Amino acid sequence: MFVNKVEITGVNTSKLPVLTNTEKNELLEKIKKGDLEAREEFINANLRLVLSIIQRINPRGENLDDIFQIGCVGLIKALDNFDTSLNVQFSTYAVPMIIGEIRRYLRDNTSIRVSRSIRDLSYRIMMIKEKCAKENLKEPTVEELAKELGVEKEEVVVSLEAIQMPVSLQEPIYSDSGDNVYIEDQIKDKKNNEDVWASNITIKDSLKKLKDRERKIVEKRFFDGRTQIEVAEELGISQAQVSRLEKSAIKTIRRYY
């Protein structure tokens, strides 16, 4: 995902203007009087804000141009509803509006389908969270949301979890010198399915072919059911090294299988 690219939907963000607070306030006053040129200038000057939010949310597997356009919709809504009499920066008001717009889009376009009642509740929750973020400058707790909506805390939690984006077990979460560590590498499996195939080979002979550290890693990972993080801590090496040595050991074992 090219979250740092400069060209988005035909807009070169590196050439966008950067306004001072005084200039922003002057533009806001002109916008209140119906100045369309000031409105366009103000929106262009805040496109960087939309990009920074996209980088923070990091929507996996989504088209960045689409997400950027949705973020711009949130920016425009924020501008249309912003009260200049409030003693608050526009960005402080706009950020939750933009985030909410993007999250609604991601929620409604997710590949996982949820019931209409849960979706409607999650939408109401997001509306209240945006309102509280605007008024109190902080998100409400689960207890506060439940009280406001008149539902159980468990319903709030279920609704929020239902609109979370799914994550692949093959999603890389760390990289060290080209060696990726994936989510699945951090999952501890007590049933240890890997030892099903390992127990069917001449394991003693195969282990003898391994180097001492590789053998220890295989034993701890596939016989003791340890995670890569646990093995790394025991051996005093990084998880990336454990991952690399584990893959090397498995390749060696399979050559003699």
Long-range contacts (C-beta under 8 A, 24 or more apart in sequence): 1-58, 1-60, 1-64, 2-64, 3-54, 3-55, 3-58, 3-64, 4-55, 5-64, 8-51, 8-64, 8-65, 8-68, 9-65, 9-68, 9-69, 11-44, 11-47, 13-47, 13-48, 13-51, 16-44, 16-45, 16-47, 16-48, 17-41, 17-44, 17-45, 18-45, 18-48, 19-45, 21-89, 24-90, 25-84, 28-82, 28-84, 28-90, 29-84, 31-79, 32-84, 39-79, 42-79, 43-72, 43-75, 43-76, 43-79, 46-75, 46-90, 46-91, 46-94, 47-72, 47-75, 49-75, 49-91, 49-94, 49-95, 49-98, 50-74, 50-75, 50-98, 53-95, 53-98, 53-99, 53-102, 54-102, 57-99, 57-102, 57-103, 59-102, 59-106, 59-165, 60-165, 60-167, 60-171, 62-106, 66-105, 67-102, 67-105, 70-101, 70-102, 70-105, 71-98, 71-101, 71-102, 73-101, 74-98, 74-99, 74-100, 74-101, 74-102, 77-101, 88-137, 92-137, 93-134, 96-129, 96-130, 96-133, 96-134, 97-130, 97-134, 100-126, 100-127, 100-129, 100-130, 103-163, 106-163, 106-165, 107-163, 110-163, 110-165, 110-166, 111-166, 112-162, 112-166, 114-162, 114-163, 118-158, 118-159, 118-162, 119-162, 119-163, 121-149, 121-151, 121-155, 121-156, 121-159, 122-159, 122-160, 122-162, 122-163, 124-149, 125-149, 125-156, 125-159, 125-160, 174-239, 174-240, 175-240, 176-238, 176-240, 176-241, 177-240, 179-240, 179-241, 179-243, 179-244, 180-240, 180-243, 181-228, 181-239, 181-240, 181-243, 185-227, 185-228, 185-239, 185-243, 186-227, 186-228, 186-229, 187-227, 188-225, 188-226, 188-227, 188-230, 189-225, 190-225, 192-222, 192-223, 192-225, 194-221, 194-222, 195-222, 195-223, 198-222, 198-253, 201-253, 201-256, 201-257, 202-256, 205-256, 206-252, 206-253, 206-256, 206-257, 207-253, 209-252, 209-253, 209-256, 210-249, 210-252, 210-253, 213-245, 214-245, 214-246, 214-248, 214-249, 214-252, 215-249, 217-242, 217-245, 217-246, 217-249, 218-246, 218-249, 218-250, 218-253, 221-246
